[in-house]
Amino acid sequence: MHITASSLSSSLLRASRARFSSYLTRGPSVSLRAQIGAAVPLVEQFQRRIATMAPEKNAFKGILTSLPKSSGGEFGKYYSLPALNDPRIDKLPYSIRILLESAIRNCDNFQVTKEDVEKIIDWENTSPKQVEIPFKPARVILQDFTGVPAVVDLACMRDAMNKLGSDSNKINPLVPVDLVVDHSVQVDVARSENAVQANMELEFQRNKERFAFLKWGSTAFRNMLVVPPGSGIVHQVNLEYLGRVVFNADGLIYPDSVVGTDSHTTMIDGLGVAGWGVGGIEAEAAMLGQPMSMVLPGVVGFKLSGKLHNGVTATDLVLTVTQMLRKHGVVGKFVEFYGNGMAELSLADRATIANMSPEYGATMGFFPVDRVTLQYLKLTGRSDETVAMIDAYLRANKMFVDHSEPQQERVYSSYLELDLEAVEPCVSGPKRPHDRVALKEMKVDWHSCLDNKVGFKGFAIPKEAQDKVAEFSFHGQPAELKHGSVVIAAITSCTNTSNPSVMLGAALVAKKACELGLQVKPWIKTSLAPGSGVVTKYLLQSGLQKYLNQQGFHIVGYGCTTCIGNSGEIDESVASAITENDIVAAAVLSGNRNFEGRVHPLTRANYLASPPLVVAYALAGTVDIDFEKEPIGTGKDGKSVYFKDIWPSTEEIAEVVQSSVLPDMFKSTYEAITKGNSMWNELSVPANTLYSWEAKSTYIHEPPYFKNMTMDPPGAHGVKDAYCLLNFGDSITTDHISPAGNIHKDSPAAKYLLDRGVERKDFNSYGSRRGNDEVMARGTFANIRLVNKLLNGEVGPKTLHVPTGEKLSVFDAAMKYKAANHDTIILAGAEYGSGSSRDWAAKGPMLLGVKAVIAKSFERIHRSNLVGMGIVPLCFKPGEDADTLGLTGHERYTIDLSSNIDEIKPGQDVKVTTDTGKSFICTARFDTEVELAYFNHGGILPYVIRNLIKQ
């Protein structure tokens, strides 16, 4: 029996929660996804058919319209927005039209109702009211760090179905799921012609078990394709290959849309595809046909005008946009770009801006499809027939922007404008992506950071120690480090490696430096990690890769590397010089995240910069430099070489892009992508549909989420006499909560691994061990830069066990509370859970026994992840926080929530009292009725299982 996309429960009925039950209908068969071994010649052959997205009794079947081909015949049929003859639609932002089309196409008056459609059409009036709507994405995309736990959960859900006497094969993705393995490669070997092969061999040695598990998943689950290691970064592969822009599924045509378990899924918004990051648990529900419940978002209209000055990069632009939007406040909103400046932005530049949506806080940074989009689709190897269908459909359904025609005035919730001529070269740092620093102000800003007290812009280095020089020997060569010395310079990350102009710009900087006789110091760890094989092809075609190699920027692998903390070890002599002299060393990377402790434990200052600036700072060897006034180095003729001497013009870059980036490069790269590589193809996997859990495995472990699960929901719950496990300030990121990087040798996770015979050299990273809940629970709050107020300023992954006054690791303290049957809560400041969309940042605290988090504000995805794991998110009232209320974290907390779910309302006030006599009111951040249903069931996954079994 096959299940249609409408087979799961209506999580979106606005009636009483008693009606949150579901039904199955027999539907057309789900065609099998192409397996990894199959060679796929063209993009459109890669598109897998799925169970029809249209319910059988669609309330809008009257507007189903034929889309004719210019040569005769038809492409298929589509739900026509113009056929509704509603003038309100013409004023809707393009991003909202995609939500509208989805609601119309899926409207069966059960899962999606006519009232939902009307809410979206009336967006101008309804969006300020925080109304709830359903959304069914066309597909789901995963990377391996978040994909492994998702497949573990699916395998575990099959077991749960089995134990409860139901059909385990009901656990199958109903929409296409693409998983790209890109988060596992580390920069173990750099500055070597052999780096790619050496790093991939190490990657397979460490991750063979994980990779075999993923390969098993690609055969055990329908509709799942795994793109093997060494292929590229998920978002660049999505942009260049996986993104459809428009689907044609068995003759039904509709817009592509995607949710992904990586927060930078938004990169696809640059291609005109509505996409954003969700938590892993939310993505799993979407895979299983669960409609996503979301608040109908406001849309910020961002008008672009003018053009960028000569020498200004897309990275400079995105860091400027990020700062502007952070200041404006766009959390939970869409941002839609429009205006004459759009015509000046390449698709790659748009994708760079869309990519950093999480950094500016928006759900999406959306660029509607226009002529530039269609040109990019042709460049990247999509066929003429496919592009013609996309063009015809989007024009017919009023989703295409033609800048040569007068524009219909659209309504936005608020407006921003940027003249591109105002953008200047810049970097961001040293600890946050939105702390932009103009390049000309960098030296002054650096010195103020040394002076300032410890914080996002401060290191508190005493004046007398600021000029310290740490001399050391680097492989027999005299070397020195100062505060601000660059020790890591990495061209990395989907944000920039998908953009030929900045990649070739970096290569031109390297070329000019070589010609002038400049050389990067050998103790700086330099690396280049492209987001796809296409980059290598055009760097070779241009003849510029050899200059990058001469400066130490050899290609090290195809994956995220340094941007996610997979920077590998730095040389022991460099590490010793930093630690023994307390040097504030710097990393400069073309990434999107620079939170403390993320890039490398020993780089306290981390700056985001364009790839050409990464090369420039590597050549300078320090961030303590004024590029306008001070020389970068001395040339072979003995003269000073300045920044302007090595910086390429916009015209130079454009010329190289034009001659080097060719359509055949994309075609040949992606024809080969599903063939895998010899190491992947040699992995043998069982053919079972139920996974055989290996008790001794330290990578893949059966999680305890569904142990002792029954068909009866556990119900809602308050919290009584809970202790405070941790007391935080502002901007605690998911990197603080669940680090992805190195497993520290003295951590509880290290002890667990050593006890099981795993040597320290084989620890791998937390991110690579996300398929093992025992490791991940021990890795929760294990960030070495954690600042917990219970420890009075001491930095590190420890806390105070309040009843005994003992200072313990967070894990040991949590286990001590659990052993005594004590619940725990967490106190936090603003932006709790910002950063990567990391479901382990919610799963980990749940396994530690955390029942609630009380914060000033939450990051969007993390808040929904907490709800998805059954943790109560509460917000202090405006103007209040733990400090203003006089809370120290030594109190015991009681949260007054009813055990009857029908008595709890989204966003209601909740009273919190302490054993010291204090009481205060918080807002319950259950934002929709659906989230309350999840809470009632103990989380989203038990909810899905119970509803599937009821069929």
Order of alpha helices (4+ residues) and beta strands (2+ residues): alpha-beta-beta-alpha-alpha-alpha-alpha-beta-beta-alpha-beta-alpha-beta-alpha-beta-beta-beta-beta-alpha-beta-beta-alpha-beta-alpha-alpha-beta-alpha-alpha-beta-beta-beta-alpha-beta-beta-beta-alpha-alpha-beta-alpha-alpha-alpha-beta-beta-alpha-beta-beta-alpha-alpha-alpha-alpha-beta-alpha-alpha-alpha-beta-beta-alpha-beta-alpha-beta-alpha-beta-beta-beta-beta-alpha-alpha
